[in-house]
Amino acid sequence: MDTLTRAQAAFTRQVDAYVEAGYDDLADLTESEFRDRIEPLRTAVDRAVAEGLVVDTTPDRLAFAVVVTAALLPPSVRAAALRVQGSVKPGIVDPGHLADVDRYAPAPGVEIPAGDAYLVIDASRGDTFREIAAEDAVRALVAADRTPLTLDEGLSFATVHPGVLEVDAGFLLAGSRSGKRVPALWVTAGAATLGWGGESTPETWLGVASAARRIAA
C-alpha cells in the first residue's frame, strides 16, 4: 500500500473514531453532516503526503491528527467522550477544573487555523519533557521548530488515537492557557482525566505534547 493510500485510510479511521465517540450527536448534526464538515481536510492530507509525510504510528506519536475545534464542540462537552484503550469508562474532568475548562485560549505565539477542523502533523505526547516545566518545554519546542498542542488538539489526539492515554504517561497541552494554568490529560482509575498543571511547575509524570505544524483545509 503506497503512502497516500495509507494516509487516506488513516484519515477515514480518524473520522470514524469521532463518529463512534458520538461527536455528530454532541454537535447536533447528522452523521453525514458531521462527516461533511471534516471531509475538506482530505486535500490537506494529500498535500502533507506530497510534502513528505511519513505515515507511522506508535503509542506516543501519530503522523497526523484531525483536530476538531471549539468552534464545533467546546472542550467541556468532549471530555466525557474520551476512552482509555480497553476501558469503557467515560472521560472525566477533574472536579476542581469544571468551571475553567472552556476558558482556555491559545497561548501567546500559538496561531490556530480558523474553522471547525484542521490537521496537526507529527503529533507527539512529549515524554522527553517530563520533569521540565511547561514554559521551559515550550521554549525548547519553539527552538526545534515545533509547536505545543492546544486543549482542542490534545482532546482530538486522544480521541483518534486512544493508545496515547496510558497510566503514568500524562501530557500537558501547553499551547493553551487560562491564567497560569495549563490543561493536561492523564489516566485515573481507567478513565481519561482532563485536569491541569502550572506553567512553571515540573511534573515527573507529565510530558508536554507537541506537533510539527498545523494545516488548514
C-alpha positions as CSV (number, residue, x, y, z in Angstrom):
1,M,0.0,0.0,0.0
2,D,1.5,3.3,-1.0
3,T,1.9,6.3,1.4
4,L,-1.1,8.3,0.0
5,T,-3.4,5.3,0.3
6,R,-2.2,4.6,3.9
7,A,-2.7,8.3,4.8
8,Q,-6.2,8.4,3.4
9,A,-7.1,5.2,5.2
10,A,-5.8,6.7,8.4
11,F,-7.9,9.9,7.8
12,T,-11.0,7.8,7.3
13,R,-10.3,5.8,10.6
14,Q,-10.0,9.1,12.5
15,V,-13.3,10.5,11.2
16,D,-14.9,7.1,12.1
17,A,-13.4,7.4,15.6
18,Y,-15.2,10.7,16.1
19,V,-18.5,9.3,14.9
20,E,-18.0,6.3,17.2
21,A,-17.4,8.8,20.1
22,G,-20.7,10.4,19.3
23,Y,-19.3,13.8,18.0
24,D,-22.1,14.1,15.5
25,D,-24.8,13.9,18.2
26,L,-22.8,16.2,20.5
27,A,-22.7,18.8,17.8
28,D,-26.4,18.3,17.0
29,L,-25.5,17.1,13.4
30,T,-26.4,14.1,11.4
31,E,-23.5,11.7,10.8
32,S,-23.5,12.8,7.2
33,E,-23.4,16.5,8.2
34,F,-20.6,15.9,10.6
35,R,-18.5,13.9,8.0
36,D,-19.1,16.7,5.5
37,R,-17.6,19.2,7.9
38,I,-14.4,17.2,8.1
39,E,-14.1,15.9,4.5
40,P,-12.4,19.0,3.0
41,L,-9.3,18.0,5.0
42,R,-8.7,15.1,2.7
43,T,-6.9,17.5,0.4
44,A,-4.8,18.7,3.3
45,V,-3.7,15.0,3.8
46,D,-2.8,14.9,0.1
47,R,-0.7,18.0,0.4
48,A,1.1,16.6,3.5
49,V,2.0,13.4,1.7
50,A,3.3,15.4,-1.3
51,E,5.5,17.3,1.2
52,G,7.0,14.1,2.6
53,L,4.7,13.0,5.4
54,V,5.8,9.7,6.9
55,V,2.7,7.6,7.9
56,D,3.9,5.9,11.0
57,T,2.2,5.4,14.4
58,T,3.5,4.5,17.8
59,P,1.6,4.6,21.2
60,D,3.0,8.1,21.9
61,R,3.1,9.5,18.3
62,L,0.8,10.0,15.3
63,A,1.8,11.0,11.8
64,F,-1.2,13.4,11.7
65,A,-4.3,14.0,13.7
66,V,-7.6,15.5,12.6
67,V,-8.4,18.3,15.1
68,V,-12.0,19.2,15.9
69,T,-12.1,22.7,17.4
70,A,-14.2,24.5,19.9
71,A,-16.0,26.2,17.0
72,L,-17.8,22.9,16.6
73,L,-17.7,21.5,20.2
74,P,-16.5,23.1,23.4
75,P,-13.8,21.1,25.4
76,S,-16.2,20.6,28.4
77,V,-18.5,18.6,26.2
78,R,-15.8,16.5,24.6
79,A,-14.0,15.2,27.7
80,A,-16.7,12.6,28.5
81,A,-16.3,11.0,25.0
82,L,-12.7,10.1,25.7
83,R,-11.9,6.4,26.4
84,V,-8.8,4.7,27.6
85,Q,-7.9,1.8,25.3
86,G,-9.6,-1.4,26.7
87,S,-11.8,0.6,29.1
88,V,-15.5,1.6,28.8
89,K,-15.3,4.3,31.5
90,P,-16.2,7.8,30.2
91,G,-13.7,10.5,30.4
92,I,-13.9,12.9,33.4
93,V,-13.0,16.5,34.2
94,D,-11.0,17.0,37.4
95,P,-13.6,18.3,39.9
96,G,-11.6,21.4,40.7
97,H,-11.4,22.2,37.0
98,L,-15.0,22.1,35.9
99,A,-15.7,25.8,35.8
100,D,-12.5,26.6,33.9
101,V,-12.4,24.2,31.0
102,D,-14.0,26.4,28.4
103,R,-12.0,29.4,29.4
104,Y,-8.7,28.2,27.8
105,A,-7.3,30.3,25.0
106,P,-4.3,29.8,22.7
107,A,-1.0,30.7,24.4
108,P,0.9,33.7,23.1
109,G,2.6,32.8,19.8
110,V,0.3,29.9,19.0
111,E,-1.7,30.5,15.8
112,I,-4.7,28.3,15.2
113,P,-6.4,27.9,11.8
114,A,-10.0,29.1,11.6
115,G,-12.9,26.8,11.2
116,D,-14.4,23.6,12.6
117,A,-11.3,21.3,11.9
118,Y,-7.7,21.2,10.7
119,L,-4.7,18.9,10.8
120,V,-1.7,18.7,13.1
121,I,1.3,17.0,11.6
122,D,3.6,14.6,13.7
123,A,1.7,14.8,17.0
124,S,3.8,13.6,19.9
125,R,2.9,13.0,23.6
126,G,6.2,14.6,24.6
127,D,7.5,12.1,27.1
128,T,11.0,13.6,26.9
129,F,9.7,16.8,28.6
130,R,8.8,15.0,31.9
131,E,10.3,16.9,34.9
132,I,10.5,20.0,32.8
133,A,8.2,23.0,33.4
134,A,5.8,23.7,30.6
135,E,7.2,27.2,30.0
136,D,10.7,25.8,29.6
137,A,9.5,23.0,27.4
138,V,7.7,25.4,25.1
139,R,11.0,27.4,24.6
140,A,12.7,24.2,23.7
141,L,9.9,23.2,21.3
142,V,10.0,26.6,19.5
143,A,13.8,26.3,19.1
144,A,13.2,22.9,17.5
145,D,10.6,24.4,15.1
146,R,7.7,22.6,16.8
147,T,4.5,23.9,18.5
148,P,2.9,22.8,21.7
149,L,-0.5,21.2,21.4
150,T,-3.6,23.1,22.5
151,L,-6.5,21.7,24.5
152,D,-8.6,21.1,21.3
153,E,-5.6,19.4,19.8
154,G,-4.9,17.2,22.8
155,L,-8.6,16.1,23.1
156,S,-8.5,15.3,19.3
157,F,-5.2,13.4,19.6
158,A,-6.6,11.2,22.4
159,T,-9.9,10.6,20.6
160,V,-8.5,9.4,17.3
161,H,-5.5,7.6,19.0
162,P,-6.7,6.3,22.4
163,G,-3.4,4.4,22.8
164,V,-1.8,7.7,23.7
165,L,-3.7,7.6,27.0
166,E,-1.5,5.4,29.3
167,V,-1.1,5.2,33.1
168,D,1.7,7.4,34.4
169,A,2.2,8.9,31.0
170,G,0.0,12.1,31.0
171,F,0.8,15.2,29.0
172,L,0.4,18.9,29.3
173,L,-1.2,20.9,26.5
174,A,0.9,24.0,26.7
175,G,-0.5,25.6,23.6
176,S,-3.4,26.7,25.8
177,R,-3.6,28.8,28.9
178,S,-6.1,30.0,31.4
179,G,-4.0,32.4,33.6
180,K,-1.1,30.3,34.7
181,R,-3.0,27.0,34.3
182,V,-2.0,24.6,31.5
183,P,-4.6,21.9,30.6
184,A,-3.4,18.3,30.8
185,L,-4.7,14.7,30.1
186,W,-3.9,11.7,32.2
187,V,-5.5,8.4,33.3
188,T,-7.2,7.9,36.6
189,A,-8.6,4.5,37.6
190,G,-9.1,3.5,34.0
191,A,-10.7,6.8,32.9
192,A,-9.2,9.6,30.8
193,T,-9.0,12.7,33.0
194,L,-8.9,16.3,31.9
195,G,-7.0,18.3,34.5
196,W,-4.3,21.0,34.7
197,G,-0.8,21.8,35.8
198,G,1.1,25.0,36.5
199,E,3.1,26.6,33.7
200,S,6.2,26.8,35.8
201,T,5.8,23.5,37.8
202,P,7.7,20.4,36.5
203,E,5.9,17.1,36.9
204,T,7.6,13.7,36.8
205,W,4.7,12.0,35.0
206,L,3.5,14.7,32.6
207,G,5.2,15.3,29.2
208,V,4.5,18.3,27.0
209,A,2.6,17.3,23.8
210,S,3.6,19.0,20.5
211,A,3.3,18.9,16.7
212,A,5.4,19.9,13.8
213,R,2.8,22.2,12.3
214,R,-0.9,22.8,11.6
215,I,-2.5,22.6,8.2
216,A,-5.9,24.0,7.2
217,A,-8.2,22.6,4.5
